[in-house]
């Protein structure tokens, strides 16, 4: 295995561990509090926090399984509802409105990976909330994917933005930029391209075109 592939796997693993550390840590802390707490109301509150942490952890694992993994359990096509549910899971209780504009037809795994990784980057950028539109359309020669966000402020990491707009070599690979690198890599495997356009200070469009292989 090449050094680049090892680094890439390491960065994705770092990203996964970073995102899971908070809910799993909260779960462990909640168990410690529950063991020592005698007050019924406080015990009920601890159980509520444990349920929330467990739900958050499960949602993140479901998302990463589809976004980073091989999506075992599915064939070459994935029901779009699975992708929608995964994105709703990482949005959680944030003030982000998801506008899902994808039909019921199953999508190829590469398209799902690109949708999920772009959604992950954009959800992270909407730290004060906003709207996320997700669309995908099948064409005769492939698939067009588009994700659009609108918000008062969009905090997309500068290195992530460069990689999406210019390619993998535009910025160093880190745990923050690994999803953007994965988007470029999956698009390249499908003879596709990635695009990014800042329409206004409060509006951003990212997407990809994947070519059908005959």
N, C-alpha and C positions, 0 to 999 in steps of 0.2 A: 504494500500500500504506500502511495506517495506521501511525502510530508504534507502537501497541501490537503490531501484527503484526511489525514490524521488531525491536522489543525482544524479543519472544517467540522469534523465530528466532535472534537473537543469543545469548540465554540457553541455548537448546538446543545451539547450536554450541559455546558455552563449556563446557557440561557434557561434550559428546562429546570435545572437545580435552583437557579436564582428565583424563578417565578413560583416554584413550589415551596421554597424555604419559609415564606411568611405564613401560608395557611397550615402547613404541617407543624411549624413551630408553635402557632397559636393552639393547635390541637393538643400538643404535648403539654403546653402551659395550662390549658383548660383541665386536663386530666389531673395535674398536680393540685390545682385549686379545688377540684371536686373531691379529691381524697381527703383534704383537710377541712373542707367547709361543712358546717353542721346546720346552718340556717336554711330552712326549706326554700325561701325565696331566692337566696343566693345560689343554692344548688340548682334550682330551676333555670336561673340565668346562666350558670356554667354549662348546663346541658344544651341550652339554646346556642351558646357560642360554639360548643363542640359540633353541633349539627351544622352550623354555618361554615365552620372550618372544613368539615368533612365534605360538604357540598361543593365548596370552592375548590378543594383539592381534586375531587372527582371531575369537575368541569374542566379544570386545566389539563388533567391527564387525558381526558377524552379529546380535547382540542389538540394536544401535542401528538397523540397517536395518529390523528389524521394529517396534521400539518407537517410533522417531522418524520413519522414512521412509515411503515409499509401499508398501514390501514388494513391489517389482517381482519378477515371476516367478510371483506368485500372482494369482488373480482376486479376486472379492469375498469368497471364503472361504479360510481358511488352515488347513492340517492342525494340530491341536493338538500333535502331536509336535514341530512346528517351534518352537512357543512353549516347550514343556518343554525341548527341547535348548538353546534360547537362555538360559533361566534357569539350567540346569545349568552353562552356560558362564561366566556371571558369578559363580556361586557358587564355581566352581573348587575349590581345596583348602581352603576355609574349613570350619569345623566346623558346617555348617548341613545339616540333614536336610530334603530336599524330599519332601513327601508329596503326590503328584500325584493328584487325584481328578476328572479330566476324561476323558470317554470319547473314542472315536475319531472321532466326527462332526466335520466341519470347522466352524470358527467364523468369524463375520463379522469383518472386519478391525477394526472399532471395539472389539469385545470383546477381541481379541488385544492391541491397543494398551493398553487399560486394564489387562489382566492383567500385561503386561510392565512397564509403568511403575509399577504398585503393587508388583510384585515387586522392582524396582530400589530403590525407597524402603525396602522392608522388609529386603532383604538388607543395605543400608547400615546399617540400624538394629541389626542383629544382629552387632555388632562382636566380641562374645565367643562367638558361635555360638548355636545354638538350633534350633528346628523351624519350617519354613514349610509350611503347608498351602494348597494352591491348588485351588479348586473352581469349577465353572461348571455351571449347569443351565438348559436351555431350557424356557421356559414358553409357553403359548399366546399370550401377549401380549408376549413378549420374552425377555430373558436375564438371569439373576441370577448375579452374580460375587461370590465371597467369598474373601478371603485372610486367613489367621489365623496369627499367630506366637506362639510360647511360648519364653521365654528367661529366664535369671536376671536379665538387665538388657536393656531395650529402649531404645535411644538414638535415638528418632525425633525429628528436628529439630522444634522448637516451631513454626516458621513453616510447615513442611510439614504438621504435624498440624492447624493452624488452617485451612489452605486445603482440606484434605480434609474437615474437619468442617463448615466454614462457607461455603466458596466461594472463588473466585479473588481477591476483593477483601479477604479477611481479613488478608493479609500481603503485603509487597512481593515482586515477582517477582525471583528471582535464579537463578543457575545451579543452586543446590541445590533450589529450589522449582519449577523449570520442569517437571519430570515431574508434579508434583501439579497444576499449572495445566493441563497437557495432559490429564490424567485428567478434570478438570472440564469442559474444553472438548469433549472427545470425547463425554462423557456427555450434555452439553447438546445436541449435534448429533443425538443419538439419542433426544431427549426423555426422557432418563434422569436419575437422581440418584446421588449418591455419599454413602456413609455411613462413619463411623468410630466405634468404640466401644472404650474401654479397659475391658476386663472386670475385670482385676486388675492389680496392678503388674507382673506377669510375663506378661500375656496381652493381645493386641491384635487386634481384628478390623476389617478394612476391606473395602469392597466397593462394588458399583454395580448398579443395575438399569437395563437398556436396553430401551426399548420398541420393539416391532416396528412397522414402518411398512407400512401396507396401501395 
